[in-house]
Amino acid sequence: MKRKTLQNWILLGLVIVLCVIPFFVAKNGSFTGSDDQGTEQIHKNDPSYKVWIHPLWTPPSAEVESFLFTVQGSIGTGIIAYIIGNAHGKRKARQEIQQNAKNKS
Amino acid sequence: MLSARKFKRLLIIVAVAVLLVSLNYPITVHAMHIMEGMLPPGWCIFWFAVAAPFFIYGLYRMRQIVRDSNQNAKIMLALCGAFVFVLSSLKIPSVTGSSSHPTGVGLGTVLFGPGVLSVLGAIVLLFQALLLAHGGLTTLGANMVSMVIVGPFVGYAVWRLCRALRMNRSISIFLCAVFADWITYVTTSIQLAVVYPDPNNGVLGAAIKFLSIYAVTQIPLAIAEGLLTVLVYNLVISNHLWEESALR
């Protein structure tokens, strides 16, 4: 148990390090999306290509877009936290019942 | 009685997820996926045709799993779907000075096999295409092929290979998630290179250019995704949500 907990902390630490390193390595980076660069490359390779269809709906501003991204992330996180929390509670309860049964007998 | 430490662990996961999202607040543009209108109609139809059988197979697999599994399969399917939801919403900066996001398909691939991911992932891609103008409806087929078909199947192959080599489960899952993530972007690069060859160097030249945009940016993110996948896997196992022995 303890070993797994430690492992999880290390994993989390590494993820944070990976997310922070870019700001030091690529100091002048604009950190725009890689697919926008991809779209640029498409225009370079085939300047005559015309985008033939546009999204049905585009978030009206960067704020709204990041809001929706956050909503997406929160929904997912909520579900994961609920499921794991629930299972955790059940496990605890089972252990307690077993403990009580042992104490009685 | 909730042990304080376990509860803290959960809180921290939530905090990190929120932190990662807010870290990327000023970054306005999208990452990965082929955008709406960036593929000619013929190719859109082609990729839909490729994706369709996998999607149907995924539905069939899901039914089978829900019906036959004596473990809490429904809950775990929800968890795997939610994991894809979270990870594909995290736009993470990379060492190349641009940003991209992970895919989150590794966990579901290891627990249920690669088939179900085409269904879980399609939901996420549809959400992003409709609400975020990220990816697109016409390019949905192509994006499905890269993220929720090639990714999981390659990840699964990596998982089987690692297990055959008797690596332990954590390392196998890590590698599965890393490769599933990374190959997604390799696939995207190839999909684009075939349609937009370089004027001088042809398809190969274009592939190298697209790879240098997508695949290089993705390397650190793929590693981060691998680490997060193992973390959630640890939580799943230590709370008895899934029997470790069921993962051969």
Interface residues (C-beta under 8 A of the other chain):
Chain A: M1 K4 T5 Q7 N8 L11 L12 L14 V15 I16 L18 C19 I21 P22 F23 V25 A26 N28 G29 S30 F31 T32 G33 S34 D35 D36 Q37 G38 T39 Q41 I42 N45 D46 Y49 V51 W52 I53 H54 P55 L56 W57 T58 P59 A62 E65 S66 L68 F69 T70 Q72 G73 S74 I75 G76 T77 G78 I79 I80 A81 I83 I84 G85 A87 H88 G89 K90 R91 K92 E96
Chain B: M1 L2 S3 R5 K6 R9 L10 I12 I13 V14 V16 A17 V18 L20 V21 S22 L23 N24 Y25 I27 T28 V29 H30 A31 M32 H33 I34 M35 E36 G37 M38 P40 P41 I75 A78 L79 G81 A82 F83 V84 F85 V86 L87 S88 S89 L90 K91 I92 P93 S94 V95 T96 G97 S98 S99 S100 F127 Q128 A129 L130 L131 L132 A133 G136 L137 T138 S170 T188 L192 Y196 P197 D198 P199 A206 K209 F210 I213 Y214 T217 Q218 P220 L221 I223 A224 L227 L228 V230 L231 V232 N234 L235 V236 I237 S238 N239 H240 L241
